[in-house]
Amino acid sequence: MENKIIKYNKLQMNNINNIFNIKKNYQIKFNHLDKLCIFLDNKLIITGDYNFYGIYQNNTKLWIWASSIPGVQKNHIKNIKKIKKNDYLFENSNTIKNNFYYQLLTQDVLLINNIKMLRWINELFLYLSNSIFYLNPVNSDNNIQFLSLINITEKYV
């Protein structure tokens, strides 16, 4: 399973890199239609639908699913429930990464001491949601948000 996740992520990163350089400093905003808007140098380059999975609190080292955050939209909660149903994919494996994935999918809050596990979360969500790109904007409380771009509804590049 780990190889499928890595392969899918490489493919999607190559695809999105053909649209814009993901290594550049982009800005993320949400428009009045609740579309994710990606800006590069203050120019809108992509608009699309997105998934919101949760946050990582730097100060506490805790992962928190968006379904545990008050006010999160129902469509994101439904998506999270769907994602979490994939825990069975990782329950019979003994690798560190697969054990982490199983814990992530079966717990509401998870202590994360190793920063590389944040990349693992992105990779897993991109794969399980069949999304095209993941993003990690920092919110006003200095928490890292975990989002994925589901589709591109408008492209300006």
C-alpha positions as CSV (number, residue, x, y, z in Angstrom):
1,M,0.0,0.0,0.0
2,E,2.8,2.4,0.8
3,N,4.2,2.1,-2.7
4,K,0.8,2.9,-4.2
5,I,0.5,6.0,-2.1
6,I,4.0,7.2,-3.0
7,K,3.5,6.5,-6.7
8,Y,0.1,8.3,-6.8
9,N,1.6,11.3,-5.0
10,K,4.6,11.6,-7.4
11,L,2.2,11.4,-10.4
12,Q,-0.1,14.1,-8.9
13,M,2.9,16.4,-8.0
14,N,4.2,16.1,-11.6
15,N,0.8,16.9,-13.0
16,I,0.2,20.0,-10.9
17,N,3.8,21.1,-11.5
18,N,2.9,21.3,-15.2
19,I,0.3,23.9,-14.3
20,F,2.3,26.0,-11.8
21,N,5.6,25.7,-9.9
22,I,4.7,24.3,-6.5
23,K,8.0,25.4,-5.0
24,K,7.1,29.0,-5.3
25,N,5.3,31.0,-2.6
26,Y,1.6,30.8,-3.3
27,Q,-1.3,32.3,-1.3
28,I,-4.6,30.6,-0.6
29,K,-7.9,32.3,-0.2
30,F,-11.5,31.2,-0.3
31,N,-14.0,33.0,-2.5
32,H,-17.7,33.7,-1.8
33,L,-18.7,30.4,-3.5
34,D,-16.4,28.5,-1.0
35,K,-13.9,27.7,-3.8
36,L,-10.3,27.4,-3.0
37,C,-8.3,30.1,-4.9
38,I,-4.6,29.7,-5.4
39,F,-2.6,32.9,-6.1
40,L,1.0,33.2,-7.2
41,D,2.5,36.7,-7.0
42,N,-1.0,38.1,-6.3
43,K,-2.3,36.7,-9.5
44,L,-5.1,34.1,-9.4
45,I,-3.9,30.9,-11.1
46,I,-6.4,28.2,-10.0
47,T,-9.9,28.0,-8.5
48,G,-11.3,24.7,-7.4
49,D,-13.2,22.5,-4.9
50,Y,-11.3,21.3,-1.9
51,N,-11.4,18.9,1.1
52,F,-10.6,20.0,4.6
53,Y,-9.2,17.2,6.8
54,G,-7.9,18.8,10.0
55,I,-5.2,20.8,11.7
56,Y,-1.9,20.2,13.3
57,Q,-1.2,22.4,16.4
58,N,2.4,23.3,16.5
59,N,2.4,24.2,20.2
60,T,0.7,21.0,21.4
61,K,2.0,18.6,18.6
62,L,-1.6,17.4,18.2
63,W,-3.3,16.3,15.0
64,I,-7.1,17.1,15.2
65,W,-9.6,16.0,12.6
66,A,-11.8,18.8,11.1
67,S,-14.8,16.8,12.2
68,S,-13.8,17.7,15.8
69,I,-13.7,21.4,15.1
70,P,-17.0,23.3,15.7
71,G,-18.5,24.9,12.6
72,V,-16.9,22.8,9.9
73,Q,-19.1,22.3,6.9
74,K,-21.1,19.1,6.6
75,N,-19.5,18.1,3.3
76,H,-16.0,18.1,4.9
77,I,-17.3,16.0,7.8
78,K,-18.9,13.5,5.3
79,N,-15.6,13.3,3.4
80,I,-13.7,12.6,6.7
81,K,-16.0,9.8,7.6
82,K,-15.5,8.3,4.2
83,I,-11.7,8.6,4.5
84,K,-11.6,7.1,8.0
85,K,-13.4,4.0,6.7
86,N,-10.2,3.0,5.0
87,D,-8.5,2.1,8.3
88,Y,-8.8,-1.6,7.3
89,L,-6.2,-1.0,4.6
90,F,-3.5,-0.7,7.3
91,E,-4.6,-2.9,10.2
92,N,-2.7,-6.0,9.2
93,S,0.7,-4.3,8.5
94,N,3.5,-3.9,11.0
95,T,5.5,-1.1,9.3
96,I,5.9,2.2,11.1
97,K,4.2,4.1,8.4
98,N,1.2,1.8,8.1
99,N,0.8,1.7,11.9
100,F,0.8,5.4,11.9
101,Y,-1.9,5.5,9.1
102,Y,-4.0,3.1,11.1
103,Q,-3.8,5.2,14.2
104,L,-4.5,8.4,12.3
105,L,-7.6,6.9,10.7
106,T,-9.0,5.4,14.0
107,Q,-8.3,8.3,16.4
108,D,-9.9,11.8,16.6
109,V,-6.7,13.3,18.1
110,L,-3.2,12.1,17.7
111,L,0.2,13.2,19.2
112,I,2.7,13.7,16.4
113,N,6.3,14.1,17.5
114,N,8.0,13.5,14.2
115,I,7.6,16.2,11.6
116,K,8.0,13.7,8.7
117,M,4.6,12.3,9.7
118,L,2.9,15.5,8.6
119,R,4.1,14.7,5.0
120,W,2.7,11.2,5.5
121,I,-0.7,12.7,6.4
122,N,-0.7,14.8,3.2
123,E,0.3,11.8,1.1
124,L,-2.3,9.5,2.6
125,F,-5.1,12.1,2.2
126,L,-4.2,12.8,-1.4
127,Y,-4.3,9.1,-2.2
128,L,-7.5,8.2,-0.3
129,S,-9.4,11.2,-1.6
130,N,-8.2,10.8,-5.2
131,S,-7.3,14.6,-5.1
132,I,-4.8,16.4,-7.3
133,F,-2.8,18.5,-4.9
134,Y,-2.4,19.0,-1.2
135,L,-1.9,22.3,0.6
136,N,-0.9,23.3,4.2
137,P,-1.8,26.9,4.8
138,V,-1.3,28.2,8.4
139,N,-4.4,29.7,10.0
140,S,-4.7,32.7,12.3
141,D,-4.1,30.5,15.3
142,N,-0.8,29.4,13.8
143,N,-2.1,25.9,13.2
144,I,-1.2,24.0,10.0
145,Q,-4.3,23.2,8.0
146,F,-4.6,20.1,5.8
147,L,-6.4,20.6,2.6
148,S,-6.5,19.0,-0.8
149,L,-7.6,20.3,-4.2
150,I,-10.3,18.0,-5.6
151,N,-10.6,19.5,-9.0
152,I,-9.8,22.7,-10.9
153,T,-12.9,24.6,-11.9
154,E,-11.0,27.6,-13.4
155,K,-7.4,27.9,-14.6
156,Y,-5.7,31.2,-15.4
157,V,-2.2,30.1,-16.4
